[in-house]
Every structure is written in C-alpha cells, then in structure tokens.
Amino acid sequence: MGTSVANIAAVTDAEFETQVLQSERPVLVDFWAEWCGPCRQVAPILDEIATQHGEKIKFLKMNVDENPVTPSSYRVTGIPTINVYQGGEVVRSIVGARPKAALLKELEEFTA
C-alpha cells in the first residue's frame, strides 16, 4: 500500500528541526502509521493537494511508530494529525481524516 504516499517525502525525528522548524515556507506534516485506516484515506488527498500547492507549502509525512519523539513533544495523540508549522511554531492542527474540500478550506491561508 506504500505507493499512495509516494509524492510526499518522509521526515524523521532527527531531521525534524532542519526540515520543518527551520523551513522558510510553511510545512505541513502528516502524522500517520501503517495500521491506521483513516491515515490511508487521507494520504491520497494530501498527495493531490501537494501536487496543486507544493510550491507554497512543503508537505512531509512522519511515521509515528518509527519516530516517537516529535509526536509526543507536540502532543499528537490521535492520528491522522496534520500539523502546519510556520516559523518553528504549530499554526494549524487538523485531527482526523477529512474530505478534500474541508482540508483545502483549513489550508487556504497557506495555499492562497
């Protein structure tokens, strides 16, 4: 099933600071896990949004099983959780799978 998330690069605990917190652009991080059904629903939607808006906002995904440090430091308890980071801070947090229209609405200030 790994092909559905092919467009969005993975980020690890070790890379989080440089890839996300120090990024010039806003960064969307999709916190997910292999066993999470709703995560698999949201992955292709995020792929589509990334294809449309990838120049404005950077899209990354983090496997919470392989990278426990970052999710716990941001109190990510339920997945999927989609956090948008800007200037090193969480500026938007979306918990749970949402349809594409709802996600686009949540993200429009970063993609406009």
ABEGO torsion letter per residue (X at the ends): XAAAAAABBBBBAAAAAAAAAABABBBBBBBBBAABAAAAAAAAAAAAAAAAAAAABBBBBBBAAABAAAAAAAGBABOBBBBBBBGGBBABBBBEBBBAAAAAAAAAAAAX
